[in-house]
Amino acid sequence: MFLHVVMLQLSGAADARFHERVQGYCARILAECDGVAIYAFRPNAASRSDGLTHAVVAGFLDAAAHERYQVSPAHQDMKAYMAGFIERIVVYDGEIPTNP
């Protein structure tokens, strides 16, 4: 499995409407992008978050599925919408072992 984790510090402008719209993008990505095993935008509950208040957590069947997602219209639209609300971003991408 290929894991993609995007940790975000959002601006104060990220209101309830912002969160609803991002959830819509998540649903669209799950519906439109082949090879997406999990995809969620969630608040960060960690006490050590260093101001990173939310995360996109995604699992892909393989790195190729992740690459297809990166250029998909659904992901590009989500990124374009969210860009003005993001103050800081940290990304992890990598293969993780799965149980046989």
N, C-alpha and C positions, 0 to 999 in steps of 0.2 A: 504494500500500500504506500502511496505517496501522500505525505501530510503537508498541508499548507495552513499556517497559522499567522494571522495578521492582527497584531495588537495595536489598539488605537487609543489616542487621547483625543476626545471630541471637544469641540468648542461649545460654549453655552447656547449657541443657536440650534443645536441638535435637540429639537423638541419632540413631542409625541408624534407629530406628523412625519418628521424625519424618520423616526424609528419604524413607523408603520410602512413607510415607503421602502425602507431597506428590507423589511421582512418580505415585502412583495418581490423585490429583486431576488432574494434568496429562493423563494418559491419558483420564480422564473428560471433561475440557474438549475435547480433540481429537475425541472421539467424539460429544459432545452439542451442541457449539456450531457453528452454521453460520458460514462465512466466516472460520474460523481457518486461516491458511496455515501458520504455525509456532507452536509453543508448547513452551517448555522451562524447567525450573528447574535451574540449574547453578551450580557454585562459580565464584567470581570469581578469575581467574588474574592479574589486574592487580597490579603492584607498587605502584601508586599508588591502591589501593582505599580508603584512608582508613577502614579497618575494615568496609567494605561487603563482606561475605564471599560473598554469593550474589546471584543475580539470576533473576527471571522475565523471559524474553525472548519476546515474542509479536509476530507479524505477522498482520494482518487484511486481508482483501480491500479494505475501506474503513472509514471512520469509523463507518458504520451498524453494521457487523459488530462493531466494538469496543463500541459502545453496547449491543448485544444481549448480548454476553459479560458486560459489567459487571453486568447484572441477572440473569444466568442462575443457576439453582440450583447448578450445578456450581461456579461462581466464588464465589458467596456461601458455600457450604460450605467451600471452600478457605480463603477469607479468615477465616472464623470459627475454623477450626482453627489457622491459623498465627498469629493475632493475639497469643496469649500467649507466643510464641517470638520476636517481633520487638522489638528494642531501638531500631532506627532504620530509616527507610524513605525512599527518594528515588525519585520517579517521573518518567519522561519519556513523554509521549504526543504524537504528531504524524505528519503525512503525510510520507512519503519518496518520492522519485521512483523509478520502476521502469523497467527497460529495455523498450523497445517490442517 
